[in-house]
Amino acid sequence: MIFVMEREHKTKLQTRYQPQLLGKRLICLDIPDNYKFMDVALVKLLKIKVERHLP
């Protein structure tokens, strides 16, 4: 399972690494990539959005 924040990230990965992505689940979290590294609000949002996809 691979998570990306934006659709643009997903498209770039699919374009560059299509063969390596076979059999992998690529999930876009629809989070704008305008946060600073390790921003507290971003970490909180990532935890909420990623949790939905984990068992």
Backbone torsions as a table, in degrees:
resi	resn	phi	psi	omega
1	MET	NA	128.5	-179.8
2	ILE	-122.5	129.3	179.5
3	PHE	-107.9	138.2	172.2
4	VAL	-128.3	157.2	-177.3
5	MET	-84.2	-41.1	-174.2
6	GLU	-122.5	158.2	177.4
7	ARG	-62.0	-34.1	177.9
8	GLU	-61.1	-38.9	177.1
9	HIS	-62.9	-42.4	-179.8
10	LYS	-61.8	-45.8	-179.7
11	THR	-61.6	-43.4	179.3
12	LYS	-62.2	-44.2	178.6
13	LEU	-62.7	-44.7	-179.3
14	GLN	-63.2	-37.2	-179.5
15	THR	-69.8	-44.9	-174.4
16	ARG	-83.5	-31.2	-169.8
17	TYR	-128.0	30.8	-176.3
18	GLN	-50.6	-49.4	-178.6
19	PRO	-61.0	-37.5	-178.7
20	GLN	-73.5	-17.8	-178.0
21	LEU	-89.1	-7.8	-179.7
22	LEU	-56.8	128.5	179.9
23	GLY	81.4	0.9	179.5
24	LYS	-105.6	148.4	178.1
25	ARG	-96.6	121.3	-179.2
26	LEU	-107.6	115.5	-172.5
27	ILE	-117.0	126.4	175.7
28	CYS	-94.2	126.0	-178.4
29	LEU	-88.2	-5.4	-179.1
30	ASP	52.8	52.5	175.6
31	ILE	-117.2	123.1	179.5
32	PRO	-60.9	137.9	-178.5
33	ASP	-88.3	64.0	-179.7
34	ASN	-129.4	22.2	177.5
35	TYR	-97.0	154.8	173.0
36	LYS	-79.1	158.0	-179.9
37	PHE	-53.9	127.8	177.7
38	MET	60.7	24.9	175.3
39	ASP	-55.6	132.8	-176.5
40	VAL	-57.9	-41.4	179.5
41	ALA	-65.4	-38.1	178.5
42	LEU	-66.2	-45.8	-179.8
43	VAL	-59.3	-43.4	179.1
44	LYS	-62.3	-45.9	179.9
45	LEU	-64.5	-41.3	177.6
46	LEU	-61.4	-43.4	179.2
47	LYS	-59.8	-43.3	-179.5
48	ILE	-65.2	-48.4	-175.1
49	LYS	-71.6	-38.4	-178.6
50	VAL	-71.7	-38.8	-177.3
51	GLU	-53.3	-35.1	-179.2
52	ARG	-61.2	-24.1	-175.2
53	HIS	-101.2	-2.8	-178.5
54	LEU	-102.7	148.8	-179.8
55	PRO	-68.2	NA	NA
